[in-house]
Amino acid sequence: MAIQRAEFFSEKKTRMEKIDKMMAANGLDAVLFTSPAQQAYQSHVKYVAGIPLSSRRAFVFKERGKEPAFFLPMAGDRNKYPNRSWVETENLYLGNMVPSVLGLVEKLPQDKPRIGWATPEEIPYGIYTALTGSKAEFVDITDAFTVLRSNKSEYERALTILASDLAVESFEDLVRCIKPGMTECQLIGRAMGYLSERGAEELLVLVQSKKPFATIHRPTGAQLDPTDIFVYSAEIAGPGGYWTQLIRPIFMDRAAHPDAYEIWKVALEAEAAAADAARPGNRVCDVHNAVDAVIRKHGMNMNYWAGHGMGCDLGDGVDISPENTMEIVPNMVLTLQPSVEGEINTLLYGNTFLTSENGDALNMTGKYMNSPYLDDLINEVG
């Protein structure tokens, strides 16, 4: 499935209207976002500019009712810019970004304009002091901007489904090749090559093949034993830059970890309860509590968390935690990943869901959930 340019610019119109509406509701004259080119920190700039960040920090500035301006650090960025962003080329600024940003701030007609920004605690000190030393009043709109992004458009949903299908296909390829004696690096290197070749824009492909099986990490030279559990986590931005995640444990041997198999069943039950709780009108904390209740019912513990959001960046600013009272809305993307700790073993499992008006969340990575055993998976994959 390819996203057409007409759909791309239709999405721009939708987003600019949403941002203008948010600015009006919060009494803002403009918004100014800055992000580094780092996974989980790009969403503010990426959402407004419609482009992934290549290697360094960038800025985007938008007055209410006007076109956004985009700031990139290097003159060479011009070569990467065409056909990647919807910002007009006359609104592209290259080179020393902070003076250019301050120039637009000072040109605002208001004596003390109100400018919305996000995660100010993440802004480097030098940039923070330069901006707050201008004539503007800066307002933290992190929560409002997270809410704005939560109800995904048809365009965003299509890209998330595209990424989810690719994550599932990479798992199928892994099942076809995995065998004892291979290393984590060999298996994850193959998966990353498979994903990149098919258009994945960003990758965070993690693994665990030794206890504890709920803690995933970057691949090592650890060799896969015939009795190991291989936990595969494909957290990727697919073609078009939207993120998803699939986590599957592969039990290499049927008899080696009977306790872990019981944990796997609890994880599936906990995920189903979380998906049922992920209905409009509930809160994100209700999803966490649903996972926790199932795990505790079976005399086990949650190992570290229940999941997070997804969107134009990894996590999309949403942690599924007992403290998060954000309201669930239709077309919200949540990765549910019960992390379960039993008496002698732990396990991680997960899928990415899309909430709906009627409360029936769609599991976008919901394949190969019948058995974690390698021989069963081989038969199912074919």
C-alpha positions in Angstrom: 0.0 0.0 0.0 1.5 3.4 -1.0 0.4 6.7 0.4 -0.3 9.1 -2.4 0.8 12.8 -2.4 -2.8 13.9 -2.4 -3.4 12.0 0.8 -0.2 13.5 2.2 -1.3 17.1 1.7 -4.9 16.3 2.8 -3.3 15.1 6.1 -1.4 18.4 6.3 -4.7 20.3 6.1 -6.3 18.2 8.8 -3.4 18.7 11.1 -3.1 22.4 10.6 -6.8 22.8 11.4 -6.4 20.8 14.6 -3.4 22.8 15.7 -5.1 26.1 15.0 -8.1 24.9 17.0 -5.9 23.9 19.9 -4.1 27.3 19.8 -7.4 29.1 19.9 -8.6 27.0 22.8 -5.5 27.8 24.8 -5.2 31.5 23.8 -2.0 31.0 21.8 -0.6 33.2 19.1 1.9 30.5 17.9 3.5 27.2 18.7 7.2 26.5 18.6 8.6 22.9 18.9 12.1 21.6 18.9 13.2 18.0 18.8 16.4 16.0 18.5 16.6 13.3 15.9 16.2 10.6 18.6 13.6 7.9 18.9 10.8 8.9 21.3 11.7 12.6 21.1 10.8 13.6 17.6 7.0 13.7 17.7 6.5 17.4 18.2 8.5 18.6 15.2 7.7 15.5 13.1 3.9 15.9 13.5 3.8 19.6 12.4 6.4 19.4 9.6 5.4 16.0 8.2 9.0 14.8 8.0 11.3 12.5 10.0 14.4 14.1 11.4 17.6 13.0 9.6 20.5 13.4 12.1 20.2 16.5 14.3 17.9 18.8 16.2 15.2 20.8 14.2 12.6 23.4 15.0 9.1 24.1 13.7 7.2 27.4 14.2 3.6 28.1 13.4 1.5 31.2 13.9 -2.2 30.6 14.3 -3.9 30.5 10.9 -0.6 30.5 9.0 1.8 28.1 7.3 4.5 26.5 9.5 8.1 27.3 9.2 10.7 24.6 9.4 14.3 25.0 10.6 17.1 22.5 9.8 20.8 22.9 10.9 22.7 22.2 7.7 22.6 23.7 4.2 23.0 20.1 2.9 19.5 19.3 4.3 18.0 21.0 1.3 18.9 18.0 -0.8 16.8 15.7 1.5 13.9 18.2 1.9 11.9 18.0 -1.4 9.0 15.5 -1.4 9.6 14.7 2.3 7.8 17.5 4.0 4.7 19.5 3.4 6.2 22.8 4.6 6.5 25.3 1.7 10.1 25.7 0.5 9.9 29.5 1.2 9.3 28.6 4.8 12.5 26.5 5.1 15.3 27.9 7.1 18.8 26.3 7.0 21.9 26.9 9.1 22.1 28.7 12.4 18.6 27.9 13.7 18.1 29.8 17.0 18.7 33.3 15.5 16.2 32.5 12.7 13.6 31.2 15.2 14.1 34.3 17.4 13.7 36.5 14.4 10.2 35.1 13.7 9.3 35.3 17.4 10.2 39.0 17.4 8.3 39.7 14.2 5.0 38.6 15.9 2.7 41.6 16.1 1.7 41.1 19.7 3.7 43.0 22.4 3.9 39.8 24.5 2.8 36.9 22.3 1.8 33.6 23.9 3.7 30.7 22.4 3.0 27.1 23.1 5.9 24.6 23.5 6.2 21.1 24.7 8.5 19.2 27.1 10.5 22.3 28.0 12.5 20.3 30.5 14.1 18.5 27.5 15.2 21.7 25.8 19.0 22.4 26.1 19.8 25.2 28.5 21.3 27.5 25.9 18.2 27.2 23.6 15.9 27.5 26.6 17.4 30.8 27.9 17.6 32.3 24.4 13.9 31.6 23.8 12.7 32.7 27.3 14.8 35.9 26.9 12.7 37.0 23.9 9.5 39.1 24.2 7.3 36.0 24.2 5.5 34.2 27.0 6.0 30.5 26.6 3.2 28.1 27.7 3.7 24.4 28.3 1.2 22.6 26.1 2.7 19.1 26.3 -0.6 17.5 27.6 -2.8 19.4 25.1 -0.6 18.4 22.2 -0.5 14.8 23.3 -4.3 14.8 23.4 -4.5 16.4 20.0 -2.4 13.6 18.4 -4.3 10.8 20.2 -7.2 10.4 17.8 -5.4 9.1 14.7 -6.7 10.1 11.2 -7.4 7.7 8.5 -4.0 8.5 7.0 -2.2 7.7 10.3 -4.2 4.5 10.8 -3.2 3.3 7.3 0.5 3.9 8.0 0.2 2.1 11.4 -1.4 -0.9 9.8 1.3 -0.9 7.1 4.0 -1.0 9.8 2.1 -3.6 11.8 1.9 -5.9 8.8 5.6 -5.5 8.2 6.4 -6.4 11.9 4.4 -9.6 11.6 6.1 -10.5 8.4 9.5 -10.0 10.0 8.5 -12.5 12.7 7.4 -15.0 10.1 10.8 -14.7 8.5 12.5 -15.2 11.9 10.5 -18.4 12.6 11.6 -19.8 9.2 15.3 -19.4 10.0 15.8 -19.6 13.8 17.6 -22.6 15.1 19.9 -23.5 18.0 23.5 -22.3 17.7 22.6 -19.0 16.0 23.5 -15.9 18.0 21.2 -13.0 19.0 23.2 -10.7 16.6 22.7 -13.1 13.7 19.0 -13.3 14.2 18.3 -9.7 14.9 20.7 -8.6 12.2 18.7 -10.6 9.7 15.4 -9.2 11.0 16.7 -5.6 10.7 17.9 -6.2 7.2 14.5 -7.7 6.3 12.7 -4.7 7.8 15.0 -2.1 6.2 14.8 -3.7 2.8 11.0 -3.4 2.9 10.9 0.3 3.8 11.0 0.5 7.6 12.2 4.0 8.4 13.3 3.5 12.0 14.1 0.4 14.0 14.3 -0.6 17.6 14.6 -4.4 17.3 15.4 -5.9 20.7 15.8 -9.4 22.0 16.3 -11.7 25.0 17.4 -15.3 24.9 18.5 -15.9 28.5 16.8 -15.3 31.8 15.1 -13.0 32.7 12.8 -13.2 29.7 10.9 -10.0 30.5 14.0 -7.8 30.0 14.8 -7.1 26.3 18.0 -5.5 25.1 20.1 -4.9 22.0 21.4 -8.1 20.5 24.7 -9.7 21.8 26.8 -12.6 20.7 24.8 -14.9 23.1 24.3 -18.2 21.4 20.8 -19.8 21.3 20.6 -23.1 23.2 18.1 -25.8 22.3 16.1 -25.1 25.6 16.2 -21.3 25.5 13.2 -18.9 25.0 13.9 -16.3 22.3 11.9 -13.1 22.9 11.6 -11.1 19.7 10.5 -7.4 19.9 10.0 -5.6 16.6 9.4 -1.9 17.5 9.5 -0.1 14.1 8.4 2.9 12.1 7.2 1.5 8.8 7.1 3.2 5.4 5.7 6.7 6.1 7.1 6.8 9.6 4.4 5.5 11.9 5.3 3.2 14.8 4.1 -0.2 15.9 5.4 -3.1 18.1 5.1 -6.8 18.2 6.6 -9.0 20.9 6.7 -12.7 20.7 8.5 -15.3 22.9 9.6 -18.4 20.9 10.0 -21.5 23.1 12.7 -23.6 21.5 11.7 -26.7 23.5 8.3 -27.8 24.8 9.5 -29.3 28.1 12.2 -26.8 29.2 10.1 -24.0 30.8 6.6 -25.2 32.0 6.4 -22.3 34.4 7.1 -19.8 31.6 4.3 -21.4 29.5 1.9 -20.6 32.4 3.2 -17.1 32.5 2.6 -16.8 28.7 -1.1 -17.8 29.2 -1.4 -15.2 32.0 0.1 -12.5 29.7 -2.5 -13.3 26.9 -5.3 -13.1 29.5 -3.9 -9.8 30.8 -3.6 -8.3 27.3 -7.2 -9.3 26.5 -8.4 -7.6 29.7 -6.3 -4.5 28.8 -7.8 -4.4 25.3 -11.3 -4.6 26.8 -10.5 -1.7 29.1 -9.1 0.4 26.2 -12.5 1.8 25.3 -13.5 5.5 24.8 -14.5 7.1 28.1 -12.1 5.0 30.1 -8.7 6.3 31.2 -5.2 5.1 30.3 -4.7 4.1 34.0 -7.7 1.8 33.6 -5.7 -0.2 31.0 -2.8 -0.5 33.4 -5.1 -1.6 36.2 -6.7 -4.3 34.0 -3.3 -5.8 33.3 -2.3 -5.6 36.9 -5.5 -7.2 38.2 -5.2 -10.3 36.0 -1.6 -10.8 36.9 -2.2 -10.5 40.6 -5.3 -12.8 40.3 -2.8 -15.6 39.3 -0.5 -14.8 42.2 2.1 -13.1 39.9 3.5 -9.6 39.6 3.9 -7.0 36.9 7.6 -6.9 36.1 7.8 -3.3 34.9 5.0 -1.9 32.9 1.8 -2.5 30.8 2.7 -0.6 27.6 2.6 2.8 25.9 1.1 4.7 23.0 2.3 4.8 19.4 2.1 7.3 16.6 4.4 9.5 14.6 7.1 8.7 17.1 7.9 5.9 19.5 5.6 6.0 22.5 3.8 9.1 21.2 4.1 10.6 24.7 1.7 8.1 26.3 2.8 5.8 29.1 0.3 3.2 30.3 0.8 3.7 34.0 -1.4 4.0 37.1 -0.8 7.8 37.2 -1.9 8.5 33.6 -5.5 9.8 33.7 -5.6 10.7 30.0 -9.0 9.8 28.5 -9.1 7.1 25.9 -10.6 8.2 22.6 -11.5 6.4 19.4 -8.6 5.7 17.0 -6.0 5.8 19.7 -3.0 3.5 19.2 -1.7 1.6 22.2 0.9 -1.1 22.5 -0.1 -3.5 25.2 2.8 -5.5 26.5 2.2 -7.3 29.8 5.5 -7.9 31.6 4.8 -10.8 34.0 6.9 -12.1 36.8 6.3 -15.6 38.2 7.9 -17.4 41.1 11.0 -18.5 39.1 10.6 -16.9 35.6 9.5 -13.8 33.8 8.1 -13.2 30.3 7.3 -10.3 28.0 4.6 -10.4 25.3 2.9 -7.7 23.3 0.7 -6.3 20.4 -0.4 -3.0 19.1 -4.1 -2.1 19.2 -6.3 0.5 17.7 -9.3 1.7 19.8 -12.7 2.1 18.3 -16.0 3.9 18.9 -17.8 0.7 19.9 -15.1 -0.4 22.4 -13.8 -3.3 20.4 -10.0 -2.6 20.1 -8.4 -3.9 16.9 -5.2 -6.0 17.4 -3.1 -4.8 14.4 -0.4 -7.4 15.1 -2.6 -10.2 16.2 -1.2 -13.2 14.5 0.7 -16.3 15.9 -1.0 -16.1 19.3 -2.1 -19.8 19.5 1.2 -21.2 20.7 4.7 -20.0 21.7 6.4 -23.3 20.8 8.7 -23.2 17.8 7.4 -26.4 16.1 3.8 -25.1 16.3 4.9 -21.7 14.9 6.8 -23.4 12.1 3.6 -25.3 11.1 1.5 -22.1 11.4 3.9 -19.9 9.4 4.3 -22.6 6.7 
